[in-house]
Amino acid sequence: MKQTNEFFDLVGILRKRKKEAIFVIAGMLLGIFLDWTMIEVAIFAIFIWSVLGPIQSRFLAVPALFFLALTPILLALGREARAEEFTVYAYYFLVMAVIRGIIEVREDEKH
């Protein structure tokens, strides 16, 4: 029996969540229009997608912890510019996790 994982089935997600996909694509196009880097566009798309619902806050906290854990290692290796960049990414993901957590708490209170 073949099981399909909806998280990795991009076509299935696009079919079921057309409005969300339009918002994510519009956010990506906005980032390209504003001449953001590819990383910034991707993080903004993840933010939009997380606000719309499919990403839980705990999945946003994992990259934040990853970037935060790499920061002292990069500083020890003398890569200050990269460490500062990773710190900013950690902050972005922490903010996204908190915003998504607030949304999840409000959704739980409604039910």
N, C-alpha and C positions, 0 to 999 in steps of 0.2 A: 504494500500500500504506500503510495507516494504522498508525502505531506509537503505542502508548500508553505513557506514562511511568508506571511503577508508583509512583514517588515522589509524583506529583500525583494519583494515582487513589485517593482517600480510601476509597471504597467497597471497592475491591480490597484495600487494606491491612487494613481492618476485617474482611473475610471471611477473609483468610489468617492474620491475627494477632489472633484474638479475645481471648486471654489478655492480650496486651500492651495492647490497646485498653481492656480492663476496668481494668487497673492505671492507665493514663493517666487515664481518666475518674474513677476513685476518687481519684486524686491531685488532680484538679481540684476535685472535690466537697469534699475535705478542705480545700483552700485557701479555697474559698468559705465553708465552715463556720467556719474560723478567721479569717474576715474579712480575708483578704489582698487586696492590690490586684490588678487584672487582670494587670498585668505580672508580679507575683510568682507568680500562679497559672500563667501561661503559661510562665515560666522553670522552675517546678517540674515542669510537665508535660513540657517538653523534657528535663529531667534524667531523669525516670523513663523516658521513651522512649529516651534515649541509653543508659541502663544496660541496657535490655532488648535493645538491639542494632541497630536499623536506622540509627542516625546514627553516622557515623564521626567520630573525634576531630578530624580536620582541618576538618570542617564546623562544629564547635563553637568552634574557635579563630578563625575568621573574624569572628564577632560580637564576640568578646573584643577582637580587634585594632581593630575598628571603634569600639567604645565607648572603648577606651583612646586612640585617635587623636583622638577628638572632645573628650576631657577638657581638654587645654591650650587648644583653640580656645574652648571655653565659658568657661574661666577668663579668657582674654584679653578676652572680650566682657562680663565681669562677671556671668556666670550661675553663681555658685559652687554654689548648691543643685543645679542640674541637673548640673553637672560632678561633684559628689559622688555623685549618683545614678547617673550613667553609669560612674563608677569602680567602684561596687558591682556593677553589671551586668557589667562587664568581669571582675571577680574571680569572679563566679558562673560565667561561661562558661569562664574559664581552669580553674577547679576541675573543671567538667564535662569539659573536654577532657582533663585529666590523668587523671581517673578512667576515662574511656572509653579512653584510651591504654593504661592498665594492663590493662584488660580485653582489649583487642586483642592486647597482647603475650602475655598468658596463653593466649588462644585460639590464637595462632600457635605457641606452644610445644607445645600438645597435638597439633598436626597435624604 
